[in-house]
Amino acid sequence: MISKEECQELVKQFGKNENDSGSAEVQVAILTKRINNLRPHFQENKHDYHSNRGLLKMIGRRKAFLKYIERKDHDRYLKLINTLGLRK
């Protein structure tokens, strides 16, 4: 779970303005933060299959957003994955 402050910081960093929480870049950044925050949970609880399903759904949503960004503006896509440390 990410705090409201962390979410607002991501919106400021990746959005067009402070209220731009719906753009695809912001959504990818928020999903990436949530996915990375779940990593320690899965290192401790290897058999938590219910949470694992939620994680896979988040990864799928992020993948769809990234595909959309890549289709619309490839330069923005490359900049975003480099900033977030994702691979192609």
Secondary structure as the mmCIF struct_conf table of DSSP 4:
data_model
#
loop_
_struct_conf.conf_type_id
_struct_conf.id
_struct_conf.beg_label_comp_id
_struct_conf.beg_label_asym_id
_struct_conf.beg_label_seq_id
_struct_conf.end_label_comp_id
_struct_conf.end_label_asym_id
_struct_conf.end_label_seq_id
HELX_RH_AL_P HELX_RH_AL_P1 LYS A 4 PHE A 14
BEND BEND1 GLY A 15 ASN A 17
TURN_TY1_P TURN_TY1_P1 GLU A 18 ASN A 19
BEND BEND2 GLY A 22 SER A 23
HELX_RH_AL_P HELX_RH_AL_P2 ALA A 24 GLU A 44
TURN_TY1_P TURN_TY1_P2 LYS A 46 HIS A 47
HELX_RH_AL_P HELX_RH_AL_P3 TYR A 49 LYS A 72
HELX_RH_AL_P HELX_RH_AL_P4 HIS A 74 LEU A 84
TURN_TY1_P TURN_TY1_P3 GLY A 85 GLY A 85
#
